[in-house]
Amino acid sequence: MTRRPHEREIHDTAEFDAVIARGSLIGHRIQSVDLTDRTFALLSTSTEGAVFLGCVLQPEAAAKVRADGALVFPPVPELAFDPYRARLYSPGELFDRVEDQGYEATPDFLAYDWFRRTKADGDIFASMLRSIHDDAISDALDELLDGARVVGVMGGHAMGRGGDAYAGAARLGRSLARAGLTVATGGGPGAMEAANLGAYTAPLADDVLDEALELLAKAPSFTPSVTDWARAAFDVRARWPQGGDSVGVPTWFYGHEPPNAFAGHIAKYFANATREDGLLARCNAGVVFLPGAAGTVQEIFDNATPNFYESRGEPTPMVLVDRAHWTDRLPAWPLLRSLAADRPMASRIALVDSVDEAPEALRRLRLPG
């Protein structure tokens, strides 16, 4: 039986040892694994057709696998991120050192700083590293979400902690997660953080969310201090460490927006177009659009286009929340409804007045099974 591509990937030394025990690395892809202590195994095992992506190898092992016909992409020294990484980011990884040194010392900020310095310099090496990184992130995201029912929650970054709208978005995330769905957001502050927070509190008692909202309200926005904003989130995580999982898909393209700490898995990209399309494409159980501005409007029609043409199969549900916002302030709903007229997607769109109506609307629109 032909193996799927992911079954040939090796992400850590435990997987490496298991494959070696079967006697061959032929055709495998080894991602960002430190193999300095596996030299003897590499010298005594066939590696024809293997690819080593950012692995640390002793010189004799590197020479041997190249002689076998393997491809070796060496680590890039003094880079703020690993372009070959095999897994998504965790909040603790991106915000490492925020507690004692502040946000400017974190890997998240250092990666953004590198991006800011290189994005317009025309250096093909820098653009190649960004592309390799983003492709690795997409691969890891596919592996994580394989077989999952994913629902997206989109909304603006300006929604502040402590307000009714933020609390409503958090209740929405909690409700969707408790319904057995994997909540995915743009991974940033505001409505995105609120939905990830709700999913985080889903396995816990109802009053945990209320208490968490009170704690977070002490740092209502990531401006003027990302450090204070992030520390408040990690205080919540420390108080209730057994929270649920969800996914955040942010981008360094909007460097002024840090990722939020409540998504257990963070797929952070350099290319915003790749991030936007990839996030929406993976929301196979539908998307809820909370009030937002230009970015949320873009996401509505990024999602509407494949639903209109059915390029990804049957249209997936789209629920817009806040009738006044989407018909008067930013009239996306009339255009969406006109696009959907006389097409299969017409039965997959809905407009509701309040966020608490969104889960039921999504359930009504959901595809069978």
Residue pairs with C-beta under 8 A, 6 or more apart in sequence:
6 139
6 142
6 143
6 146
8 27
8 28
8 29
9 28
9 29
9 30
9 31
9 86
10 16
10 19
10 28
10 29
10 30
10 31
10 33
11 31
11 32
11 33
11 86
11 87
12 33
12 86
13 33
13 34
13 35
13 37
13 38
16 30
16 33
16 35
16 38
16 41
17 38
17 41
19 25
19 28
20 38
20 41
20 45
23 45
24 45
24 46
25 42
25 45
25 46
25 47
25 50
25 70
26 46
26 47
26 48
26 49
26 50
27 48
27 49
27 50
28 47
28 50
28 51
29 50
29 51
29 53
30 50
30 51
30 52
30 53
30 55
31 53
31 54
31 55
31 84
31 85
31 86
31 136
32 53
32 54
32 55
32 75
32 82
32 84
32 85
32 86
33 55
33 56
33 86
34 55
34 56
35 42
35 52
35 55
35 56
35 57
35 58
35 61
36 56
36 57
36 58
38 61
39 57
39 58
39 60
39 61
42 57
42 61
42 64
42 65
43 60
43 61
43 64
46 68
47 64
47 65
47 68
47 69
47 70
48 68
48 69
48 70
49 69
49 70
50 65
50 68
50 70
50 71
51 70
51 71
51 73
52 65
52 70
52 71
52 72
52 73
53 73
53 84
53 136
54 73
54 74
54 75
54 76
54 82
54 83
54 84
54 85
55 72
55 75
56 75
57 65
57 72
62 72
62 74
65 72
66 72
73 84
75 82
75 84
76 83
76 129
79 114
79 129
80 107
80 110
80 111
80 113
80 114
81 107
81 111
81 114
81 133
82 133
83 129
83 130
83 132
83 133
83 136
84 132
84 133
84 136
85 133
85 136
85 137
85 140
86 136
86 140
87 140
88 137
88 140
88 141
88 144
88 247
88 265
88 266
88 267
89 259
89 265
89 266
89 267
89 268
90 264
90 265
90 266
91 233
91 234
91 237
91 259
91 260
91 261
91 262
91 263
91 264
91 266
93 107
94 106
94 107
94 108
94 259
94 266
94 268
95 103
95 106
95 107
95 108
95 230
95 234
95 261
96 106
96 107
97 105
97 106
98 105
98 106
98 227
98 230
98 231
98 234
99 231
99 234
102 227
103 109
103 225
103 226
103 227
103 230
103 258
108 258
108 259
108 268
111 252
111 268
112 252
112 255
115 130
115 252
115 253
115 255
115 270
116 255
118 126
119 126
119 270
130 270
130 271
131 271
133 270
134 269
134 270
134 271
134 274
134 275
137 267
137 268
137 269
138 267
138 274
138 278
140 267
141 247
141 249
141 267
141 278
141 282
144 247
144 265
145 182
145 247
145 282
148 182
149 180
149 181
149 182
149 284
149 285
150 181
150 182
150 184
150 247
150 282
150 283
150 284
150 285
151 176
151 181
151 182
151 183
151 184
151 283
151 285
151 286
151 287
151 288
151 362
152 184
152 185
152 279
152 280
152 283
152 286
152 287
152 288
152 303
153 169
153 172
153 173
153 176
153 183
153 184
153 185
153 191
153 192
153 195
153 287
153 288
153 290
154 185
154 186
154 191
154 192
154 287
154 288
154 289
154 290
154 292
154 296
154 299
154 300
155 169
155 190
155 191
155 192
155 194
155 195
155 289
155 290
155 291
155 292
155 296
156 190
156 191
156 290
156 291
156 292
156 293
156 295
156 296
157 188
157 189
157 190
157 191
157 192
157 254
157 257
157 295
158 190
158 293
159 165
159 166
159 169
159 189
159 190
159 191
159 194
159 290
160 166
160 190
160 220
160 221
161 193
161 194
161 213
161 216
161 217
161 219
161 220
161 221
161 232
162 213
162 216
162 217
162 220
165 191
165 290
165 291
165 355
166 190
166 191
166 194
166 213
167 194
167 213
168 194
168 354
168 355
168 356
169 191
169 194
169 195
169 198
169 290
169 355
170 194
170 195
170 197
170 198
170 201
170 209
170 213
171 198
171 209
171 355
171 356
172 194
172 195
172 198
172 288
172 290
172 355
172 356
172 358
172 359
173 183
173 185
173 194
173 195
173 196
173 197
173 198
173 199
173 202
173 246
174 198
174 199
174 201
174 202
174 209
175 198
175 359
176 183
176 195
176 198
176 199
176 288
176 359
176 362
177 183
177 198
177 199
177 202
177 244
177 246
178 202
179 359
179 363
181 285
182 245
182 246
182 247
183 195
183 196
183 198
183 199
183 246
183 247
184 246
184 247
184 248
184 249
184 279
184 282
184 283
185 191
185 192
185 193
185 195
185 196
185 246
185 247
185 248
185 249
185 263
186 192
186 248
186 249
186 250
186 279
186 295
186 299
187 196
187 247
187 248
187 249
187 250
187 259
187 260
187 263
187 266
187 267
187 268
188 248
188 250
188 254
188 257
188 258
188 259
188 260
189 221
189 222
189 229
189 257
189 258
189 260
191 290
191 291
191 292
192 248
192 250
192 260
193 233
193 260
193 262
195 246
196 246
196 248
196 260
196 262
196 263
197 209
197 212
197 216
197 236
197 260
197 262
198 209
199 244
199 245
199 246
199 262
200 237
200 240
200 243
200 244
200 246
200 262
200 264
201 208
201 209
201 212
201 240
201 243
201 244
202 243
202 244
203 242
203 243
203 244
204 240
204 242
204 243
204 244
208 240
212 236
212 239
212 240
215 232
215 235
215 236
215 239
216 232
216 233
216 236
218 232
219 225
219 228
219 229
219 231
219 232
221 229
222 229
222 230
222 257
222 258
226 258
229 258
230 258
230 261
233 260
233 261
233 262
234 261
236 262
237 243
237 261
237 262
243 262
243 264
244 264
245 264
245 265
246 262
246 263
246 264
246 265
247 263
247 264
247 265
247 266
247 267
248 259
248 260
248 262
248 263
248 265
248 266
248 267
249 266
249 267
249 268
249 269
249 275
249 278
249 279
250 257
250 258
250 259
250 260
250 266
250 268
250 269
250 275
251 268
251 269
251 270
251 271
251 272
251 275
252 268
252 269
252 270
253 269
253 270
253 271
253 272
253 275
254 272
259 266
259 268
267 275
267 278
269 275
269 278
276 298
276 299
276 302
277 302
280 287
280 299
280 302
280 303
281 306
281 312
283 303
283 316
284 316
285 316
285 317
285 362
285 366
286 316
286 317
286 318
286 319
286 348
286 362
286 365
286 366
287 299
287 303
287 316
287 317
287 318
287 319
288 319
288 321
288 358
288 362
289 296
289 299
289 300
289 318
289 319
289 320
289 321
289 326
290 296
290 321
290 322
290 355
291 321
291 322
291 325
291 326
292 299
293 330
297 330
297 332
300 318
300 320
300 332
300 336
301 332
301 336
303 316
303 318
304 318
304 336
304 339
304 340
304 345
305 311
306 312
307 315
307 316
307 318
307 340
307 345
307 348
308 315
308 339
308 340
308 343
308 345
310 344
310 345
314 344
314 367
315 343
315 344
315 345
315 348
316 348
316 367
317 348
317 349
317 350
317 362
317 365
317 366
317 367
318 336
318 345
318 348
318 349
318 350
318 365
319 349
319 350
319 351
319 352
319 358
319 361
319 362
319 365
320 326
320 332
320 333
320 336
320 349
320 350
320 351
320 352
321 352
321 354
321 355
321 357
321 358
322 353
322 354
322 355
323 333
323 351
323 352
323 353
326 332
326 333
326 351
327 333
327 334
327 351
333 351
336 349
337 346
337 349
339 345
340 346
340 348
340 349
347 365
348 365
349 365
350 361
350 362
350 364
350 365
352 358
352 361
